[in-house]
Structures are given as structure tokens and as C-alpha cells.
Amino acid sequence: MSSASNLTSKPGSALTGTVRAPGDKSMSHRSMILGAMASGVTEVEGLLEGDDVLATARAAEAFGATIERLGDGKWRITGQGGFQSPASVIDCGNAGTGVRLLMGAAAGYPITATFDGDASLRSRPMGRVTDHLGRMGATFDWSGKAGLLPATLTGGSLTAIDHVQTVASAQVKSAILLAGLNAEGVTSVTEPEKSRDHTERMLRAFGAVVEVEEDGEGWIIRLKGGQPLTGTAVSVPGDPSSAAFPLAAGLIVPGSSVTVEGVMLNPLRTGLFDTWIEMGADLTIANRRISGGEEIGDITARHSALKGVVVPEARAASMIDEYPILAATAAFAEGVTVMRGVGEMRVKESDRIKLMVDGLRACGVAVEEEPEGFLVTGGPVPGAATVHTAHDHRIAMSHLVLGLAAAAPVTVDEPDMIATSFPGFVDLMNGLGGDVG
């Protein structure tokens, strides 16, 4: 039984069909922000029109860009070659990526801007970005507790820094690089472990020179300040994080075969697919091609007898958002799946380690929680539970997928936040043969 405040998924028939994943969330945020920083017109196709990206679009407009929606996923951004002080508070909603990257971009201009968000975003740490922007010369006035929104930024007159990452975070790296565009000197970010490189790729597309030097298992990224950006065409591929949900259903629901077309295959985003294959998943990739500077392909997942594995800790950066859905599929695998080195999950939209542990236990799955990870022992999944999501879209979708293969239905609360990253999720899953409502 579902209501406006919950959704329920029920076990049923096999899932079959071909669908297309929503546009990649990371690239959608960046196309809006870089388009607003640039001079001239940026045409975007395939933009994810979820709540988080739309909040970033409103922010880009508040900073002085002209934003036009031309059709489904098609947007035009006309930038003025920089940001101006907004007339009101920049409300980023639930968008952690949006607010952290916008802070980095805005820090480089002689403007003042106040950033805020919903209750979830207000609880998430901003110091991991603002501390480094402060080293470059930006100042922050915290209305409440330091390091938490709302915050007022005063930018301009930045000086480049050399930053060494202690945690692989594309958000931190990107905020520093965006600020470095308008800083004096050469900004460098050293990553002992590589994080997703969409910012570097897209900066080049907008005309910036970005140097990347391999450094052991990681790399050093350097960017000289004072580089102008020029509007360009951006084609956003399908989001591998969103594609994971229908593909996971294909793996765990008996008799299923699900294909998701046009999925980004950037090697820094495919850790989940590599892990599933190691677990014995029948996962195939066809029609590999290049679109918008990224390799994409069509991925097919068929029902598989999965086995538990130890996920390499070094893989965490390439799949940090996918551990919830990995845990849901691990619940059906034979043996134990070990996920460690993922403490970053605790500072996402929610404490995703705790919520996945609590949710899986409620569904009858054996789970062991650790400070920096968790272990899932697979087997028959009873289901028959209501799962608390703390308004986290990935927690909600992961448990709804699990419910399609459990012995009894699974209900999640506060499902409206699914729209932040995957508008149309319910219709897509039901179109494949699922029962979600």
C-alpha cells in the first residue's frame, strides 16, 4: 500500500526491455556552472532535469547568466564571462555537488553571495571545500555553526595553492580548480587516488589549458589562473549511477534481461560494473562509441547467480555513490561482500552506511557495520519492511530495487527526493515490468 509519503515495490514477474538512463548528474552540474562562467553561448543536450541540477541552473541565472530551456534535456546558457553578485540567497536545495562547485566558481570573482539549502544540505560539511578556498583568499561568514550552511562568501583576489588530497573527492578538487581559474599563479591538486575527471575534461572543452601528470596510482592536476572560458556545445551521456538501478534489478530478479542505452563508460565511473562482473554478473557492453568526449555504450544485465567478493578499497572513489545499490545486490549473493574504505558514505546526503545497514537488517539481511564500511551476507531476502531513507534518493531507490526480488514487498518513506537525480524512476521501472507504487 503506498501513499504520497511512501513507495512500495513488490516481487513479481521478470523485468525485460530497453531504456535510457537520465543524463549524467556530475556533467549536468558542471555544464551549467562552466556555461555561466564562460563568455558566449553554451548549448547542452541530454541535461539531467532533476531537482539538484535545476537548483544549479537557477543559481547560474542568479549569478548573471541567461538560462533557456529549449526542449527535453536541451538548454542554452549565455554567459557574461564571469559571475556578478546575486540579488538574493542562492538556494541549492539538496545539491551538495552544486553548492560546493558553485562556491569554488564564485570565489574567484570580487562578489558577495550567500549560499543555503534544505535541511539535509544544511547538515552536510562545507569546510572540506571552504577551508581550501579560504587558503586561496576567499572569506566566509557563517550564520550558524562554522562549516555548515547558510554561509556568505566574499571572493576575488585569490592566490593559487598546491593542494594534496587526503580523501579522493572530485567535489573538493573541482571547487579548487574552478577557483584557480581566477587566481594568481598556478593551482595544483595532487590526488594519490584518482577521482572522477569530468571537471578537467569539461574545462578543456571550454578552452582552458589543464595539465595532468601521472603520479603513481594518482595524478597531479595543474591549472594556470587568468584563463577565460568560451561557450561550447556539451552532450551529456547517460549517468552510470542512475543506470545502476534498472541494471541491478536485471541481475537479481529471476528471468530478467534489462538493457540501458547510452551509459557513460569513463573508467573513473565504472567501478560498480567491474565489481558486479567479479561477483559473476552476466553483464555485457555493446555499441561502444564516443559522445561529448566520453566513451558510452549499451549495457545489458541478465539474472545472475552472484557471489560475494571483497571490493578493493582503491575502487571506492570510482563508485562511492553506487555502494547502496551494490549492497542491495549483495543481499542476494552467495557469501559475504566486504565493502571497506568507504567512510565518505557517511557525509553524503545522509549517513549512507548506517541507513543501508538499518534498511537491509529490516529486510532480514545479515549485515555487519564498521566505522569505515560494512559487510553484507547474502541469501534469501524476506523483505516485508518499511525502510527509513532520511530523504536520501539513493537509499530509497536501492531498497525499492531490492523489494522487486525479495520474498515480500519493501516500502520506503520520503520517496519524493528520488526526483533529485532520477525523475521518472518509477515509470521507468514499471515500464520494464516492475511493480513500484
NULUMRO-834040 format. One record per residue (C-alpha): x, y, z; residue number from 1. Coordinates in pm, whole numbers, plus 50000, padded with zeros to 5 digits. Layout:
BEGIN
site u=X | v=Y | w=Z | num=NUM
...
//
This chain:
BEGIN
site u=50000 | v=50000 | w=50000 | num=1
site u=50154 | v=50331 | w=49900 | num=2
site u=50071 | v=50691 | w=49976 | num=3
site u=50211 | v=51032 | w=49895 | num=4
site u=50468 | v=50978 | w=50171 | num=5
site u=50591 | v=50634 | w=50072 | num=6
site u=50651 | v=50395 | w=49785 | num=7
site u=50632 | v=50016 | w=49783 | num=8
site u=50797 | v=49767 | w=49550 | num=9
site u=50656 | v=49418 | w=49517 | num=10
site u=50813 | v=49098 | w=49387 | num=11
site u=50662 | v=48980 | w=49064 | num=12
site u=50746 | v=48894 | w=48706 | num=13
site u=51079 | v=48925 | w=48527 | num=14
site u=51197 | v=49266 | w=48410 | num=15
site u=51267 | v=49297 | w=48039 | num=16
site u=51323 | v=49578 | w=47793 | num=17
site u=51549 | v=49859 | w=47681 | num=18
site u=51561 | v=50200 | w=47847 | num=19
site u=51781 | v=50509 | w=47852 | num=20
site u=51941 | v=50642 | w=48167 | num=21
site u=51893 | v=51006 | w=48268 | num=22
site u=52176 | v=51241 | w=48180 | num=23
site u=52485 | v=51224 | w=48398 | num=24
site u=52436 | v=51433 | w=48711 | num=25
site u=52802 | v=51532 | w=48752 | num=26
site u=52834 | v=51657 | w=48395 | num=27
site u=52496 | v=51832 | w=48409 | num=28
site u=52601 | v=52039 | w=48712 | num=29
site u=52935 | v=52126 | w=48552 | num=30
site u=52785 | v=52225 | w=48216 | num=31
site u=52559 | v=52477 | w=48391 | num=32
site u=52838 | v=52623 | w=48604 | num=33
site u=53104 | v=52642 | w=48332 | num=34
site u=52849 | v=52777 | w=48085 | num=35
site u=52767 | v=53055 | w=48329 | num=36
site u=53137 | v=53136 | w=48385 | num=37
site u=53211 | v=53143 | w=48010 | num=38
site u=53165 | v=53413 | w=47752 | num=39
site u=52906 | v=53337 | w=47487 | num=40
site u=52661 | v=53056 | w=47426 | num=41
site u=52675 | v=52701 | w=47559 | num=42
site u=52428 | v=52453 | w=47410 | num=43
site u=52362 | v=52144 | w=47625 | num=44
site u=52191 | v=51824 | w=47515 | num=45
site u=52094 | v=51540 | w=47746 | num=46
site u=52092 | v=51753 | w=48063 | num=47
site u=51954 | v=51577 | w=48370 | num=48
site u=51643 | v=51774 | w=48462 | num=49
site u=51638 | v=51658 | w=48824 | num=50
site u=51579 | v=51889 | w=49118 | num=51
site u=51951 | v=51918 | w=49205 | num=52
site u=52056 | v=52030 | w=48858 | num=53
site u=51761 | v=52266 | w=48827 | num=54
site u=51876 | v=52431 | w=49153 | num=55
site u=52219 | v=52480 | w=48995 | num=56
site u=52052 | v=52626 | w=48685 | num=57
site u=51867 | v=52881 | w=48899 | num=58
site u=52195 | v=52965 | w=49073 | num=59
site u=52370 | v=53018 | w=48738 | num=60
site u=52094 | v=53258 | w=48640 | num=61
site u=52124 | v=53444 | w=48970 | num=62
site u=52496 | v=53488 | w=48903 | num=63
site u=52417 | v=53668 | w=48577 | num=64
site u=52385 | v=53405 | w=48304 | num=65
site u=52081 | v=53376 | w=48079 | num=66
site u=51932 | v=53027 | w=48104 | num=67
site u=51681 | v=52893 | w=47848 | num=68
site u=51517 | v=52551 | w=47827 | num=69
site u=51473 | v=52462 | w=47459 | num=70
site u=51320 | v=52115 | w=47498 | num=71
site u=51366 | v=51784 | w=47679 | num=72
site u=51723 | v=51789 | w=47808 | num=73
site u=51812 | v=52077 | w=47573 | num=74
site u=51928 | v=52400 | w=47733 | num=75
site u=52104 | v=52718 | w=47625 | num=76
site u=52330 | v=52907 | w=47866 | num=77
site u=52453 | v=53253 | w=47768 | num=78
site u=52737 | v=53357 | w=47995 | num=79
site u=52882 | v=53703 | w=48053 | num=80
site u=53238 | v=53586 | w=48114 | num=81
site u=53207 | v=53587 | w=48492 | num=82
site u=52976 | v=53599 | w=48793 | num=83
site u=52803 | v=53902 | w=48940 | num=84
site u=52673 | v=53938 | w=49296 | num=85
site u=52328 | v=53778 | w=49316 | num=86
site u=52029 | v=53980 | w=49432 | num=87
site u=51915 | v=53714 | w=49679 | num=88
site u=52026 | v=53398 | w=49859 | num=89
site u=52148 | v=53112 | w=49639 | num=90
site u=51923 | v=52821 | w=49741 | num=91
site u=52091 | v=52498 | w=49631 | num=92
site u=51816 | v=52272 | w=49764 | num=93
site u=51968 | v=51929 | w=49824 | num=94
site u=52254 | v=51966 | w=49575 | num=95
site u=52585 | v=51901 | w=49751 | num=96
site u=52777 | v=51894 | w=49424 | num=97
site u=52605 | v=52211 | w=49310 | num=98
site u=52679 | v=52420 | w=49619 | num=99
site u=53042 | v=52309 | w=49658 | num=100
site u=53128 | v=52370 | w=49292 | num=101
site u=52938 | v=52700 | w=49285 | num=102
site u=53133 | v=52817 | w=49589 | num=103
site u=53457 | v=52737 | w=49409 | num=104
site u=53347 | v=52919 | w=49094 | num=105
site u=53213 | v=53223 | w=49280 | num=106
site u=53524 | v=53255 | w=49499 | num=107
site u=53728 | v=53376 | w=49204 | num=108
site u=53517 | v=53687 | w=49145 | num=109
site u=53500 | v=54010 | w=49352 | num=110
site u=53144 | v=53942 | w=49463 | num=111
site u=52945 | v=53851 | w=49772 | num=112
site u=52698 | v=53563 | w=49773 | num=113
site u=52502 | v=53379 | w=50042 | num=114
site u=52452 | v=53004 | w=49996 | num=115
site u=52182 | v=52796 | w=50163 | num=116
site u=51994 | v=52471 | w=50110 | num=117
site u=51736 | v=52236 | w=50255 | num=118
site u=51764 | v=52069 | w=50596 | num=119
site u=51975 | v=51786 | w=50456 | num=120
site u=52222 | v=52017 | w=50283 | num=121
site u=52245 | v=52233 | w=50595 | num=122
site u=52370 | v=51929 | w=50786 | num=123
site u=52648 | v=51839 | w=50541 | num=124
site u=53009 | v=51958 | w=50589 | num=125
site u=53120 | v=52250 | w=50376 | num=126
site u=53455 | v=52304 | w=50547 | num=127
site u=53617 | v=52039 | w=50330 | num=128
site u=53580 | v=52291 | w=50045 | num=129
site u=53565 | v=52629 | w=50216 | num=130
site u=53883 | v=52570 | w=50420 | num=131
site u=54083 | v=52543 | w=50096 | num=132
site u=53904 | v=52833 | w=49930 | num=133
site u=53993 | v=53032 | w=50241 | num=134
site u=54360 | v=52944 | w=50190 | num=135
site u=54327 | v=53099 | w=49845 | num=136
site u=54187 | v=53423 | w=49987 | num=137
site u=53809 | v=53384 | w=49994 | num=138
site u=53630 | v=53464 | w=50319 | num=139
site u=53319 | v=53301 | w=50467 | num=140
site u=53072 | v=53433 | w=50721 | num=141
site u=52878 | v=53151 | w=50886 | num=142
site u=52530 | v=53243 | w=51003 | num=143
site u=52520 | v=52949 | w=51244 | num=144
site u=52776 | v=52678 | w=51307 | num=145
site u=53105 | v=52719 | w=51120 | num=146
site u=53130 | v=52479 | w=50831 | num=147
site u=52755 | v=52442 | w=50785 | num=148
site u=52514 | v=52637 | w=50565 | num=149
site u=52398 | v=52907 | w=50543 | num=150
site u=52722 | v=53087 | w=50459 | num=151
site u=52814 | v=53416 | w=50293 | num=152
site u=53116 | v=53412 | w=50062 | num=153
site u=53324 | v=53713 | w=49966 | num=154
site u=53551 | v=53636 | w=49673 | num=155
site u=53815 | v=53788 | w=49450 | num=156
site u=54192 | v=53850 | w=49470 | num=157
site u=54271 | v=53480 | w=49505 | num=158
site u=54618 | v=53328 | w=49511 | num=159
site u=54690 | v=52982 | w=49373 | num=160
site u=54760 | v=52693 | w=49612 | num=161
site u=54915 | v=52349 | w=49591 | num=162
site u=54666 | v=52109 | w=49745 | num=163
site u=54722 | v=51742 | w=49828 | num=164
site u=54404 | v=51539 | w=49866 | num=165
site u=54374 | v=51316 | w=50173 | num=166
site u=54042 | v=51173 | w=50051 | num=167
site u=53965 | v=51118 | w=49683 | num=168
site u=53695 | v=51381 | w=49628 | num=169
site u=53603 | v=51520 | w=49290 | num=170
site u=53397 | v=51791 | w=49460 | num=171
site u=53693 | v=51927 | w=49656 | num=172
site u=53924 | v=51904 | w=49356 | num=173
site u=53671 | v=52072 | w=49128 | num=174
site u=53598 | v=52359 | w=49366 | num=175
site u=53970 | v=52436 | w=49395 | num=176
site u=54024 | v=52419 | w=49018 | num=177
site u=53724 | v=52641 | w=48945 | num=178
site u=53856 | v=52897 | w=49194 | num=179
site u=54202 | v=52858 | w=49042 | num=180
site u=54072 | v=52977 | w=48706 | num=181
site u=54066 | v=53329 | w=48851 | num=182
site u=54357 | v=53301 | w=49096 | num=183
site u=54705 | v=53447 | w=49058 | num=184
site u=54957 | v=53175 | w=48976 | num=185
site u=54928 | v=52802 | w=48903 | num=186
site u=54686 | v=52598 | w=49113 | num=187
site u=54767 | v=52231 | w=49157 | num=188
site u=54574 | v=51941 | w=49307 | num=189
site u=54758 | v=51616 | w=49384 | num=190
site u=54540 | v=51306 | w=49410 | num=191
site u=54709 | v=50990 | w=49546 | num=192
site u=54394 | v=50808 | w=49427 | num=193
site u=54219 | v=50927 | w=49113 | num=194
site u=53870 | v=51074 | w=49142 | num=195
site u=53630 | v=51138 | w=48854 | num=196
site u=53782 | v=51378 | w=48599 | num=197
site u=53476 | v=51546 | w=48445 | num=198
site u=53588 | v=51892 | w=48554 | num=199
site u=53925 | v=51859 | w=48384 | num=200
site u=53767 | v=51727 | w=48064 | num=201
site u=53500 | v=51995 | w=48054 | num=202
site u=53740 | v=52279 | w=48133 | num=203
site u=53934 | v=52179 | w=47822 | num=204
site u=53613 | v=52176 | w=47619 | num=205
site u=53552 | v=52536 | w=47730 | num=206
site u=53902 | v=52637 | w=47617 | num=207
site u=54113 | v=52612 | w=47932 | num=208
site u=54456 | v=52450 | w=47942 | num=209
site u=54464 | v=52183 | w=48213 | num=210
site u=54779 | v=51978 | w=48266 | num=211
site u=54757 | v=51629 | w=48413 | num=212
site u=55068 | v=51440 | w=48521 | num=213
site u=55051 | v=51075 | w=48623 | num=214
site u=55186 | v=51022 | w=48974 | num=215
site u=55192 | v=50660 | w=49084 | num=216
site u=54834 | v=50540 | w=49130 | num=217
site u=54715 | v=50901 | w=49118 | num=218
site u=54791 | v=51222 | w=48934 | num=219
site u=54869 | v=51591 | w=48967 | num=220
site u=54638 | v=51842 | w=48800 | num=221
site u=54767 | v=52194 | w=48726 | num=222
site u=54579 | v=52495 | w=48601 | num=223
site u=54710 | v=52849 | w=48543 | num=224
site u=54495 | v=53136 | w=48662 | num=225
site u=54357 | v=53406 | w=48436 | num=226
site u=54224 | v=53173 | w=48167 | num=227
site u=53896 | v=53278 | w=48003 | num=228
site u=53628 | v=53024 | w=47914 | num=229
site u=53432 | v=53026 | w=47589 | num=230
site u=53086 | v=52878 | w=47545 | num=231
site u=53070 | v=52544 | w=47367 | num=232
site u=52841 | v=52252 | w=47284 | num=233
site u=52802 | v=51985 | w=47552 | num=234
site u=52646 | v=51641 | w=47502 | num=235
site u=52570 | v=51479 | w=47838 | num=236
site u=52581 | v=51097 | w=47833 | num=237
site u=52369 | v=50864 | w=48044 | num=238
site u=52452 | v=50858 | w=48415 | num=239
site u=52614 | v=50530 | w=48526 | num=240
site u=52494 | v=50594 | w=48882 | num=241
site u=52133 | v=50605 | w=48762 | num=242
site u=52176 | v=50320 | w=48512 | num=243
site u=52281 | v=50105 | w=48807 | num=244
site u=51926 | v=50076 | w=48941 | num=245
site u=51749 | v=49909 | w=48645 | num=246
site u=52064 | v=49704 | w=48578 | num=247
site u=52067 | v=49583 | w=48938 | num=248
site u=51705 | v=49476 | w=48905 | num=249
site u=51802 | v=49282 | w=48594 | num=250
site u=52067 | v=49096 | w=48791 | num=251
site u=51856 | v=48996 | w=49092 | num=252
site u=51503 | v=48939 | w=48958 | num=253
site u=51476 | v=48584 | w=48811 | num=254
site u=51427 | v=48566 | w=48434 | num=255
site u=51518 | v=48930 | w=48376 | num=256
site u=51714 | v=49090 | w=48092 | num=257
site u=51747 | v=49470 | w=48104 | num=258
site u=51940 | v=49695 | w=47864 | num=259
site u=52029 | v=50057 | w=47940 | num=260
site u=52145 | v=50255 | w=47638 | num=261
site u=52398 | v=50537 | w=47615 | num=262
site u=52569 | v=50487 | w=47953 | num=263
site u=52893 | v=50674 | w=48025 | num=264
site u=53189 | v=50435 | w=48046 | num=265
site u=53452 | v=50673 | w=48184 | num=266
site u=53687 | v=50431 | w=48367 | num=267
site u=53669 | v=50652 | w=48677 | num=268
site u=53293 | v=50584 | w=48697 | num=269
site u=53264 | v=50213 | w=48621 | num=270
site u=53382 | v=50058 | w=48948 | num=271
site u=53038 | v=49913 | w=49019 | num=272
site u=53023 | v=49736 | w=48684 | num=273
site u=53371 | v=49590 | w=48743 | num=274
site u=53261 | v=49469 | w=49086 | num=275
site u=52944 | v=49309 | w=48957 | num=276
site u=53141 | v=49119 | w=48693 | num=277
site u=53376 | v=48994 | w=48966 | num=278
site u=53065 | v=48874 | w=49151 | num=279
site u=52966 | v=48668 | w=48848 | num=280
site u=52717 | v=48904 | w=48688 | num=281
site u=52605 | v=48841 | w=48332 | num=282
site u=52679 | v=49198 | w=48227 | num=283
site u=52764 | v=49282 | w=47867 | num=284
site u=52852 | v=49611 | w=47698 | num=285
site u=52778 | v=49672 | w=47330 | num=286
site u=52797 | v=49957 | w=47081 | num=287
site u=53087 | v=50139 | w=47244 | num=288
site u=53125 | v=50488 | w=47098 | num=289
site u=53240 | v=50841 | w=47178 | num=290
site u=52989 | v=51115 | w=47261 | num=291
site u=53072 | v=51454 | w=47410 | num=292
site u=53430 | v=51350 | w=47469 | num=293
site u=53326 | v=51048 | w=47678 | num=294
site u=53303 | v=50681 | w=47585 | num=295
site u=52949 | v=50548 | w=47612 | num=296
site u=52788 | v=50211 | w=47549 | num=297
site u=52475 | v=50000 | w=47588 | num=298
site u=52480 | v=49773 | w=47895 | num=299
site u=52270 | v=49458 | w=47933 | num=300
site u=52219 | v=49285 | w=48268 | num=301
site u=52068 | v=48937 | w=48291 | num=302
site u=51961 | v=48750 | w=48601 | num=303
site u=52275 | v=48605 | w=48757 | num=304
site u=52392 | v=48380 | w=49040 | num=305
site u=52609 | v=48629 | w=49227 | num=306
site u=52888 | v=48552 | w=49473 | num=307
site u=53021 | v=48775 | w=49749 | num=308
site u=53354 | v=48950 | w=49695 | num=309
site u=53594 | v=49179 | w=49876 | num=310
site u=53565 | v=49514 | w=49698 | num=311
site u=53911 | v=49674 | w=49661 | num=312
site u=53929 | v=49984 | w=49878 | num=313
site u=54110 | v=50167 | w=49598 | num=314
site u=53794 | v=50133 | w=49389 | num=315
site u=53587 | v=50343 | w=49628 | num=316
site u=53646 | v=50674 | w=49450 | num=317
site u=53511 | v=50535 | w=49122 | num=318
site u=53186 | v=50411 | w=49276 | num=319
site u=53124 | v=50594 | w=49604 | num=320
site u=52763 | v=50674 | w=49506 | num=321
site u=52698 | v=50316 | w=49398 | num=322
site u=52767 | v=50132 | w=49725 | num=323
site u=52399 | v=50147 | w=49832 | num=324
site u=52282 | v=49962 | w=49520 | num=325
site u=52584 | v=49730 | w=49538 | num=326
site u=52477 | v=49642 | w=49893 | num=327
site u=52124 | v=49571 | w=49770 | num=328
site u=52252 | v=49328 | w=49506 | num=329
site u=52499 | v=49175 | w=49755 | num=330
site u=52198 | v=49079 | w=49968 | num=331
site u=52116 | v=48817 | w=49701 | num=332
site u=52473 | v=48693 | w=49651 | num=333
site u=52614 | v=48373 | w=49793 | num=334
site u=52858 | v=48451 | w=50072 | num=335
site u=52990 | v=48779 | w=50213 | num=336
site u=53051 | v=49103 | w=50024 | num=337
site u=53305 | v=49321 | w=50204 | num=338
site u=53291 | v=49697 | w=50148 | num=339
site u=53561 | v=49889 | w=50337 | num=340
site u=53736 | v=50225 | w=50297 | num=341
site u=53403 | v=50394 | w=50226 | num=342
site u=53378 | v=50631 | w=50522 | num=343
site u=53295 | v=50906 | w=50270 | num=344
site u=52947 | v=50749 | w=50254 | num=345
site u=52874 | v=50888 | w=50600 | num=346
site u=52885 | v=51251 | w=50478 | num=347
site u=52669 | v=51221 | w=50167 | num=348
site u=52300 | v=51322 | w=50162 | num=349
site u=52278 | v=51103 | w=50471 | num=350
site u=52492 | v=50857 | w=50666 | num=351
site u=52457 | v=50603 | w=50389 | num=352
site u=52645 | v=50329 | w=50573 | num=353
site u=52409 | v=50342 | w=50871 | num=354
site u=52094 | v=50373 | w=50659 | num=355
site u=52187 | v=50081 | w=50434 | num=356
site u=52275 | v=49867 | w=50736 | num=357
site u=51949 | v=49955 | w=50910 | num=358
site u=51741 | v=49908 | w=50594 | num=359
site u=51893 | v=49575 | w=50497 | num=360
site u=51854 | v=49443 | w=50853 | num=361
site u=51489 | v=49548 | w=50850 | num=362
site u=51451 | v=49340 | w=50533 | num=363
site u=51606 | v=49036 | w=50704 | num=364
site u=51958 | v=49062 | w=50560 | num=365
site u=52264 | v=48988 | w=50776 | num=366
site u=52486 | v=49299 | w=50786 | num=367
site u=52788 | v=49396 | w=50994 | num=368
site u=52861 | v=49768 | w=51033 | num=369
site u=53212 | v=49910 | w=51071 | num=370
site u=53330 | v=50271 | w=51114 | num=371
site u=53458 | v=50288 | w=50754 | num=372
site u=53244 | v=50024 | w=50585 | num=373
site u=53007 | v=49731 | w=50612 | num=374
site u=52978 | v=49361 | w=50527 | num=375
site u=52669 | v=49204 | w=50371 | num=376
site u=52598 | v=48830 | w=50390 | num=377
site u=52371 | v=48724 | w=50108 | num=378
site u=52088 | v=48474 | w=50099 | num=379
site u=51710 | v=48470 | w=50071 | num=380
site u=51574 | v=48818 | w=50144 | num=381
site u=51246 | v=48819 | w=50338 | num=382
site u=51160 | v=49185 | w=50276 | num=383
site u=50829 | v=49282 | w=50442 | num=384
site u=50975 | v=49602 | w=50586 | num=385
site u=50936 | v=49977 | w=50583 | num=386
site u=51274 | v=50145 | w=50536 | num=387
site u=51366 | v=50489 | w=50667 | num=388
site u=51551 | v=50684 | w=50395 | num=389
site u=51632 | v=51014 | w=50573 | num=390
site u=51522 | v=51181 | w=50249 | num=391
site u=51810 | v=51019 | w=50054 | num=392
site u=51728 | v=50930 | w=49693 | num=393
site u=51988 | v=50652 | w=49659 | num=394
site u=51878 | v=50481 | w=49980 | num=395
site u=51519 | v=50489 | w=49856 | num=396
site u=51591 | v=50355 | w=49507 | num=397
site u=51827 | v=50083 | w=49634 | num=398
site u=51565 | v=49938 | w=49867 | num=399
site u=51291 | v=49964 | w=49605 | num=400
site u=51508 | v=49758 | w=49369 | num=401
site u=51570 | v=49508 | w=49649 | num=402
site u=51195 | v=49477 | w=49702 | num=403
site u=51144 | v=49358 | w=49344 | num=404
site u=51336 | v=49039 | w=49426 | num=405
site u=51254 | v=48994 | w=49797 | num=406
site u=51002 | v=48742 | w=49925 | num=407
site u=50762 | v=49018 | w=50033 | num=408
site u=50715 | v=49387 | w=49946 | num=409
site u=50950 | v=49662 | w=50068 | num=410
site u=50828 | v=50014 | w=50144 | num=411
site u=51041 | v=50329 | w=50165 | num=412
site u=50945 | v=50659 | w=50324 | num=413
site u=51010 | v=51011 | w=50187 | num=414
site u=51048 | v=50894 | w=49825 | num=415
site u=50993 | v=51239 | w=49671 | num=416
site u=51368 | v=51304 | w=49680 | num=417
site u=51418 | v=51044 | w=49405 | num=418
site u=51342 | v=51333 | w=49170 | num=419
site u=51672 | v=51499 | w=49266 | num=420
site u=51866 | v=51254 | w=49048 | num=421
site u=51622 | v=51025 | w=48866 | num=422
site u=51296 | v=51190 | w=48761 | num=423
site u=51075 | v=50921 | w=48610 | num=424
site u=51233 | v=50636 | w=48809 | num=425
site u=50902 | v=50473 | w=48900 | num=426
site u=50763 | v=50488 | w=48546 | num=427
site u=51088 | v=50350 | w=48403 | num=428
site u=51098 | v=50056 | w=48644 | num=429
site u=50729 | v=49977 | w=48592 | num=430
site u=50776 | v=50000 | w=48216 | num=431
site u=51028 | v=49716 | w=48243 | num=432
site u=50774 | v=49503 | w=48428 | num=433
site u=50839 | v=49605 | w=48787 | num=434
site u=50567 | v=49677 | w=49044 | num=435
site u=50652 | v=50002 | w=49221 | num=436
site u=50386 | v=50238 | w=49351 | num=437
//
